[in-house]
Amino acid sequence: MSDIWDVFALKYAERNTRTRADSFLADPHHDLPHAMDYFVWVLRQGSKTIVVDTGYDTEEGQARNRKIQINPADKLRQFGVDPDTVDTVIITHLHYDHAGCLTAFPKAKLHVQAIEMAYATGPCMCHDHLRAPFTGEHVCDMVRALFAGRVQFSSGSASIADGVETHLIGGHSRGLQCVRVKTARGWVVLASDASHYFENYRREKPFPIVVNVEDMLTGFRTLKKLAESDDHIIPGHDPIVRSIYEPVFSGDDSIVALHVPPKGKVL
């Protein structure tokens, strides 16, 4: 069917020096370790490919003291996706770890919420706390792409292709959007940072980096409405993803298939 896609998560970095206080507001076990994975996602349908988010590169990792295992563009090449030829990229939001390698996709149309661009270039960026997850050069790369005619704005919900939708969530960043994909097992929702971890949306526990807590909490419920079930929601940074979904390559859990059912329970 022309509207059925395969969906893959590709891990390119991890950060294992975090605690639960970095992941949940008012968590009773705030000092316990809590690791984070960094992903980009690929939607594939025959010869068609859509990339969701672009990750951050070695230079950005050094600047933030957050090393990566492999540049996201190289991780995509490992998977047989040439960033030079990709024509569609969905940017869930403009934080450094989701929009940090835009120049690696010179031919792609970049899909982003209009409110996210306004937020990242507006007066809110005068506040250090709100500006911290953004990198100015990445935002400038998006502006350059705009003036090159390669940015497609949406306001709320949009259809990117048959079986691929974006939906405005907000909360974590003002213009954060999730991606809803029709697969052989039903509608899968790539939450991105609408829910960093399974625990965020399943237990309605807000993530500490937040612009609007109400929008974040409402977003958890929106994810559930958009997805076929809780097992169809894929959080943006949870290492559990790699343990419950099948690896594409034997012995390598850095690339997993999300269009097949998970192997076990999450929580």
N, C-alpha and C positions, 0 to 999 in steps of 0.2 A: 504493500500500500504506500501511496506517495506521501502520507503524513505520519508514517512510523519511523522513528529514529533510534539509533543506538547511542548510548551516552557513556562517556568514560571520564574518570577522574585521574589526573596525572599529578603526582606529588613531586615538587621540585625543591622543597626546603622543609625544615622542622625547627622548632625552638623548644628545648626541653628544660629550660631554666626558669620556667614560669610556675606560679602557684595558683590555687583555685581563686584567690583574691583577684587575680588578673582576668578571670573568666566569668565570675558571678558576683553580683552585688549582694552584700550582706550574707555571704556563705558561712555557715557555722564551722566549716573545716577550711578556713581561709588560707592556712599555712601549708596545706598539703600540696605536693607537686601536681602540676597539671600541664601536660605537654600539648603542643599545637603543631599541626601540619599545615603546609601551604600548598594549595592546588591551583591548577587551571583545569578547565573542562573542555571536552571535545564532543560535539554532536555530529553524528555521521549517518548519512543515508546514501548508499551507493557511492557515487563520485562526489556528492555534496558534503561539504564540511563547514561547520560553524564552530568558532572558538569562543568560549565564554571566559572572559578576563585574561589578562596578559602577564600577571605576576610581577615580580621585581628581579632585577639582575644583580650581578656580582658587585658592581659599583655601589648600588643602593644598599646592598647588604653590608658592605664595608662602612658606609656612612652611618648606618644605624646600628652597627655592631650585631648584625643578624645575618650570619653567613648562609649561603645557599649551597645545596648539593650539586645543582646543575642549573644553568640558565634556562628559563622556561622555553625559550625558542629552541634550544637544543633538545629539551625533553620532548617537545612536539616533533622534532625531526626523528628522534628515536622511535616515535610512534607512527612515522610515515606521513606526517603533516608538515609541509613546507610553508613556513610563515610568509614567505615572499609571494605565494600564490593564493593565500586565503583571502576570500572576498567579503566575508562577513564576520565581524567580531562584536559580541555583546559585552559591554562594560557594565558590570552590576553597580559599581560606584567608583569614585576617583581616588580612593585611598591608595597609598604607595604600593601595597602588595597586591592590588587588583588592576592597576592601570600603569604599571611601571615600565612596560616594554612596548609601548605603542609604536615606536619607530621600527620595530621588527616586522610590522605588518603594513608595508608601504602601499598595498593595493586594496586594503580592506575598507569597507564602509563600517564605521564605528557607531554602534547603537547605544545611546545613553539617555537618561531622563533629563529633560530641559531644566528641571529644578536642581538637579545635581550640578550642572554646569554653572548655574546662577549662584549656587551655594559656594562652590569652590573658587569662584572669582569675585565674590561679593564681600560685604562688610563683616560677615561672620569670621572671615579669615584674619581679621585684626586681632582676634583672641588667640593667644598662644595655644590654649588647650584644644580648641576646635581645629586649629591649623595643623597640629602635630601629626595626625595620620596622613596628611597630604604632603606631596613634594612638589614644589613650585614648577620645576622643569617638566614634570609629568603633565601638570595642568597646561603648561605652555605647549606641550606636544599635542594635546587635545585641541587647543586653540589653533595651532598650525594646521592640523587636520581639518578643522572647520573651514578655514580660509582656503583650503585646497579642495573643498567640496566633498569631503569624505565623512561627515558626521550627520547621522540621522537622529533627530530628537523625537522623543515621545513624551506624552503627558498622561500618566496613569497606566493604562494597559495598551499593549500593541501586539500585533501579529508580525513576527519577523519572517516566518515562512510557514507553510502548511504544517501544523503540528508543533510549532515553536512560538511561544508567547512570552512577553515580559509584563510584569506587574509591579507597580510602585508600592513599596513597603515603607520606606523611611525608617526613622528610629535611630539606627546606628549612624547613618549619614542621611542628610535630608532627602537626597534623591536616590537612595538605595533601591534597586529593583531585584526581584527574583526572576528565575527563568523556568517556565512550565513547558515540559516536553512530552509529547505523546510517544510512548514506547509500546513494545509488544506486551508488556505487563501492566499497561495503563499509564496514566499521567504521573510522571516523575517531576518533582519540583526541586531545582537546584536553588537552595536557600541563599547561597553565598553568606554574607554576614547578617542577613535577617535572622539567622540562628547559627552562631559559630559552632556550637556543639549540639548533640542530640538533647542534652540535658536542658539547654536554654528553652527550646520550644516545648519539650514534653513536660517540663515542670514549671514552665513560665517564670524562668529565672533570668532577669535582664543581664546583658553583658555590660561591663563598666564604661566602655567607650560608647557614649550615647548622646545624641542631640535632643531626642524627645522620648522619654520613657514610655509615655502612653502609646505613641506610635509603635514602639518596639513591642510592647505587650499585645497590642491589637494585631501587629504583624504576625506574631506566633499563631494566632487563630486564623488569620488569612491564609497562611501556609497550609494549615489543615484543610481549609475549604478548597484550596486549589488542587491539592494532591489526592490521589486515589485512596490513600490511607497514610497513617503515620510512617509506615514502612516505605513510603514513596517520597519522603522528604529527606533530602541530602544536605546536611549541614556543611558550612564552608571551611571548617578547620579541624574537624574531629578525627583523631587517629583511628577511632573505632571503624570508620568507613573502610579502611584497608583490611580490617580483620573480618568483616562480615560480608564483603563483596568479593567475587571471584577475580583473581589476578588474570590479566590478559596473557602474560608470559609466565610460564611455570617457574616458581621459585623467586619471583620478583613482584612484590606487592605494591610497588610504586605506581602501577597503572592497573586500575580495576574497572570492571564493567558494572554500570549502574542500571542497565536496562533488564537485568535478570534479578530475581528475588534475592534478598539477603539470606545468608546461610544460617543465621541465628538471631536471637533476641538481643536488643541493645541495652535496655535498662531493666 
